[in-house]
Amino acid sequence: MKLVYVFDAYCGWSHGFSATLREVVSRHPGLPVEVVSGGLFTGSRRVPIREFGYVQGANAQIAEVTGAEFGEAYERLIADGSFVMDSEAAARGVAALRQAAPERAPELATALQRAFYVDGLSLSEAATYRAVAQAAGLDADAVVSAFEGRGAPNAAAGDFHRTAELGVTGFPTLLAMVGDAVTPLAHGHATADKVDQRLAVLATA
């Protein structure tokens, strides 16, 4: 069995799921976790954040339900309204970090979300990936090179294809895979205890 975590680094509910993901991973240290980026803000949805009028209300709900932190620097981005969320760039960054430390992909995905939602850093900027890589003790030059490299767009496209292949249309989604069989464990929000209950059912099936 392995887990597949499909998220978008620019998705507030994915940020809210970070604590659950960390807890699930810590409870099941031997269970592989594949991290896949979805494409929430691509194409015609790559517009200034002010175009999404629901963001602040949604964030308040996410914080209330999950306890997730939204930092002052991020709140300033929202208030300004001109920032453009680009999920393709974020997917390139996730792929670059994942390549540097595949076994730490869940940890790095949540660190990236913290960089945006707490520190207000753009996930389109190489400097953000340098900072996240350095904080994680990774080769920052290699991560930046992968983010900016010629293969980066293909890596992002591969993740978007994988998301579609899995039939995932909303983020975050946590799946369990045994061979070709895919079982949803969580969508949007769930506690680690709830995920464990569903894993236990699978284990006895």
N, C-alpha and C positions, 0 to 999 in steps of 0.2 A: 504493500500500500504506500501511496505518497499523497501529499496534499498539494493542491494547486490553488494559489492565491491570485485572483484576477482583480486588479485594482487600477485606479488612475491616480497618479501623484497629485493631480489638481482636483481631486474629488474630496469634498469635505467629509462625507460619510466614510470614505476610506481612511482619512486621518482619524476619524472617531473610532475606527476599528483597530487602530494600532495597538492599543493596550491589550485587547483580546488576542490579537495575533501573537504578540510577545509572550503572553501567558500560555497559549496553546503550544507554541514552540518550546517553551521552557519545560512544560509538562511532558513533552514527547521528544526528547533530544535525539532519538534515533530515527525519527520519521522525516524522510526527505520532504522539502517544501520547494515547489517550483513557483517562482514569482513571474507573473505575466502582466504587462501593461495593456490597459484598454485605451481606446481613443475617444475620450469624452469630448475634448475640445479640439476638433480638427476641421479642416475645410471651412464651411460657412460659419462654424461656431467659434472660429478664432477671431474674436472681436473684443473690444474693450470690456472690462469686467462690469462696467456700469450698465451694459446691455442686459445683464442678468440681475434683474431687480430683486429676485428672491434670495440672493446670497446671504445677506445679513440675517434675515429671519431664519433661514435654514441653519446657519452657523449657531445661532442661539439655541435652536432645537437640538443640534448635534451635541453642543456642550452640555446641555441639560440631561440628555439621554445617556451620553457616553463618558462625560467628565473630561472630554478632550480640551486642550488649551489652545486658544487663539491669541497670539501675541500682539503687542501694540504696533510693532512694525508692519505686521500683516493688516491690522485694522486701518493703518494709514494708507496702505495700498487700496483697500476697499473704498475708503473715503475719497481718495483722489479719483478713482474710477477709470483711469486711462490704461491700466495694466492689462496686457493681453495674455491669457492663459493658452499655451500651445502644448497640447498633449503629445504631439510628435516629438518635440524637443525633449520633453520629460521622459518619453519612452526611450529615446536615445541615451539619456543619462542613466536611466535604470539599467539598461543593457550594459553600459560601460562599467557601472559599479558591480553588476552581477558577474560580468566577465572577470573582474579582478578578484572576487571572492564568492564563488557560486554558493558555497555552504552558508554564507552569511546574508544571502539575498533578502530574507524577511527583515532582518535588523536594518539593512541598508535602505530598504524601501521606506521603513518608518522614519529613519533619520532624514531622508529626503523630504518627506512630508512635513517633518518638524522644521526643516530649513525654510519651507515656504510659509506654513501656517503659524509658526511662532516667530521666526526671524525675518520673515518678509522678503526672502531672497528669491530671485527669479530662477526658474528651472530651465530657462533658455540660455543661461550664462555659464560659461566654462568655469568661472571663478567659484560658483556654487558647488560644482562637483569636486573641484580642488579642495574646498573647505571640508566637505563631507568626507572625502577620501582621507584627508589628513587626520581628521578627528577619529576616523576608524583605524588609523594606522596602516593604510593601504598606500600603494605607489600612486601618488597623486598625478604625476606626469603621465603614467600609463592610462589612468582613468580619463584624463582630459583628452589625451590623444585618441582614445576609443570614442569619446563623445563627439569629437570633431572630425573623426576619420571618414574615409570614403565609404566604409561599410556600415556606418551608423544609420543611415536611412533604411537600409535593408533590415537591420536589426529591429528597428521600430516597426517596420511593415510586417516582419515576421511575428512580432508579438500581437499586432492587431489581427493578423490572420489566425493565430492560435486562439485568440479570444472568440472569434467568429466560429471557429471549428468546434470549440467547446460549447457553443450555443449561449454564451454569456452576453446579456444585453444591459446589465446594470451592475454598478460597482458600489462597494466591494462584494465579491462572491468568493466563498471558500468551498472548494470541492475536495472530495476524496476519490482517488482513482485506484482501482484494483484491476490490473490488466486493462481491458478496454471499457470496463464498467465505471461510470461516473456518477457519484452521489453527492448532491448538494448538502453542505453542512451549515452554511450561513449565507445570508444575503442581506446587505444593508447593515444590520446590527444583530449581534448575538453575544452572549457572555461566553467565557471559556468553559464554564460548567455545561452550558447548553451544547456547545460543540462536542465536549467530552461525552455527553449522553448519546449523541448521534454516532460518535465513533464507537462507543461501546456496543450499540445495536449492530453496527457493521461487523464488528469483531466476532459477534456471536452468530451472525447470519450464515 
